[in-house]
Amino acid sequence: MDGFFVSFAQTHPGKVRPYNEDAVLDLREEGVWVVADGMGGHAAGDVASQMVIDSVKQCVEQTPAASLSIDCLRKALLQANQQIINFSQQHLDGKTAGSTAVLLHVRDGFYHCLWVGDSRIYLMRQNHLQRKTRDHSQVMDMVEQGLIPESEAEDHPLSNVITRAIGVSDELTVDQNSGQLLPGDQFLLCSDGLTKELNDTDLAMCMQANSVSDIGLALMHSALVKGASDNVSCVLVKVSQSDADSEEEHCDDTVPVFFNRRNSVRG
């Protein structure tokens, strides 16, 4: 894989929920990052999101670096879909467990985004924040049908209703968005626990910080200050100018006072 990358990954249960159904994966050396947001209640949601993470991690570990591709990673998400369905049938008496997922893979000068559900990937390029994913949600369908303006989507009563998730149906479509990498590009992968509290303007302001760790801590702190009614997860990835910049920034592992290691998952 060419280029140098710096990354930061953190998840927090938030200030309302007693447990964390989010999970994150940070495989910087392999150029793979994931955020998964489980649903189905304690144990079920936890298991679903972790199954997504484990399936992708296993794919990366078992695939030679030269052969690792976005198609392999898509298959890992499809395998997780079947694993979660099987788990629900065997252990949940038919109740549904599931998970959203956003996955970023960088390779050979290109980025590839995969997603299912309403977790998001953003790209900060030349001080302009671009959303690279489209929420699989009822309100987004309503926006695209012209029924409500996008400005009302976040606060709509149906904002938490998603139309696609891993582990819900045998048939699963994983959407993809790809493009060319540029030096200085910064990616944000996050669960909806972050975007419920911070709008795109807030995110862009936080992403003006100097390092990915500073950005990550600013995002998490801002979400918590605003109440963090859901689990909050974010992964930051930056295309560095040189390996020296990469190593210097990656060594900054400051842990904020609100970080709970016991309830958190770090890549």
N, C-alpha and C positions, 0 to 999 in steps of 0.2 A: 504494500500500500504506500503510495507516495504522499508527501506532505507531512506536516506535523500538527498534532491536535492536542488541545488542552480540554479537560472535562471536569465536571463537578456534578455529583448526584446526591440527592437528599430527599427523604420522605418523612412526614410528621403526621401523627394522628389528628392534629388540629386541637381546637379548644372545647369541642362539644362531644365528639364521639369518643367512647372509651377504648376503642381498638382501631387498628389501621388495616384497611383492606387494599391499600395501594402497595405496589412493589416496584422497584427500579433495578435496572441493570446497566452497568458502566464497564464496557469492554473496550477501553481506549485503544489498546494495542491492535485489536482486531477491527476497529472501526465500527463497532455496533453498540447502540444504546437503545434502551427500552423503558417506557413507563406503562404500567398496567394498573387499572383501577377496577378492583373486584366489586361484585354486587351479589347480594343474596344473604346478607347478615353475617355475623361473626362466625368464623370457621369456614362457611361456604365461600364467602367473598375472599377471605384470606387465601384459601386453597386455590381458588380459581386464578387469582392474579399471580400467585407463585407458580402455578402450573405453566402459565404463559412465559414467565421468566425462565423457568427450568427448561422448557422446551427449546427456547432460543439459545440458551447457554449450551445445552447439549449439542445442538446443531453446530454451533461455532467450534466446540471442542472436538467434535467428531469429523469435521470437514477440513481437509487440507486447505491451508491459507490461500493457495492459488486457485482453489475451486469454489471458495466461499462467494456466494452471489446473492442478489436480492431474491432470486427465485428459490434458492435454498431456504432463505429466511422466511419467505412466504409459506413454504411447506411446513416450517416449524410452527407457525401460527395456526395453520390448518390442523396439524397434529394436536396442538393444544386444545383446539375446538372439540375434537373427538374425545380427548382425555377428560375434559371437563364434563361433557355429556355423560360419559360412562360413570364418572364419579357421582354425578347427580342421581343417576338411575340406581346405583348400588348403595349409596349412603344417605340420600336426602329424601327418600320416599317420593320421588317424582318431582320434588320442588326444584326450581330452576336456580342454578348458580351461573355466573358469567363474569366476563371481564372485558373492559375496553383494552385497547393496546395502541400505542404509537411506537414505531420503530424507525430509527435512523441508521443507515449504512453508508459509509463513505469509502470510496475506492476509485483509484485511477483517475482522480480529478473530478469525480462526479459524486453527487449526493442522491440518495434514494430514500423516500419516505413511504412507509406502509402504515395503514391505520384502519381501525375498526372502532366505532363508537364516537364519543365526544371528547376524549383526550386530544390534545392538539400538539402540532409542531409549528413553530414560528422560525423565520429566518430574519436576522438583523443584518442588513447589507447596506453599507454606506449611509448609516444612520436612519435607514428606513425599515420599519418592521413590516414583514409580510407574513400572513397566515398561509401555511403551505398545505393545510388539511381542511376538509369541509366536514363539520359535525354531522354524524349520522343521528339526527335528532328530529323530533316532531316539529319543534319551532323552526329549525332550519328549512325543513320542507315547506312550512308556512311562509317563511321569508321568500323562498324561491318561487312560490306560487303567487306572491304579491298580496298575501292576506294580512301580513303585518310588516312594518318596517324593521330593518335589522337593528335599529337602535332600541327596539322594545324586546328583542329576543332574550337577552340575559335575564330580564326581570319578569318574563312571562310565566304564568302559573304552570305551564307544561314544559318549562325549561329543563327539567330533570328527566324527561321521557326520551329515551334513546330508541332508535329504530334498528340498530344492528349491534351485536355484541358477540364475543367469542364464548362458545359453550351453550348457546341458546337454540341453535338450529343445525341440523346435519348439513344444510347448504349454507356456505359462508363465502361471501365475496370480500376480499381484502383490497382496498383501494391503494393506488400508488401515485406518487408524484416524484419526478426526478429532474435533475438539472445539473449544470456545471458549477463546480466550486470556484470561489474567488478568494484570494488572501484577505484575511480579516473577517470573513463570514462567521457569524455566531448563530447557533441554533438553540432553541429552547423547546424541550419536550416537557409537557406538563399534564397533570390530571385536572379535571374540572374544578377541583377544590381550590386551585389557584385562580382560575379565570372567573369563578363565581365572585371572588373578592376583588380582583384587579382587572380593569378593562385594558384594552390594547394600548391606550395612552399611558396608563400606569406601568404596564410591562415595558414599553419603550423607554420610559424614564429610568426604570431600574437597570435596564440593559446598557445605559451609558456609563456604568461603573467600569473601572480599569481592568479588572480580572474576572474570570468566570466564577471564582469563589466569592468575590464581593457581590457580583450580580445575584448569585444563588442565595446568599444570606440576605440580601436586600429584598428579594422576592418573598422568601419565607417569612421574614420579619414583618413585611408589609401585610401579608395575608393574615398573619396571626394578630397583628394589631387591629385589623378590621373584623376580627371575630372568628375566622377560620371555622365555619360551621361544618365543614367536611374535611376528610383527610386531604393533605396537601403534599404534592410531589413535584419536583422539577429536576431536570437534567440539562446542563449547559454544555455546549460543545463549541469550541472556537478553532478556526483554522489559523495556526500561528505562522508568523513570518519565518521562524527558524527553530531548530531543535533547542537552542539555548533558551529562547523565550518559552518554549513548551515546558522544559524541565523546571525553569524558575517558577512559573505560575503553578504548575502541578504540585509543587512541594508545599504550597500554602494550604494547610489543612486546618484552619481555624474552626473551632467548634463553638457555636453560639450557646448562650445560657439556656435557650428553649429547646435545644436538641436533646431528644431522649433516645439514647442508644438502644435501650432494651426494646422499644417499640418501633425502631426504624430499621430500614433495609438499605444498605449501601452497596453499590456495585464495586 
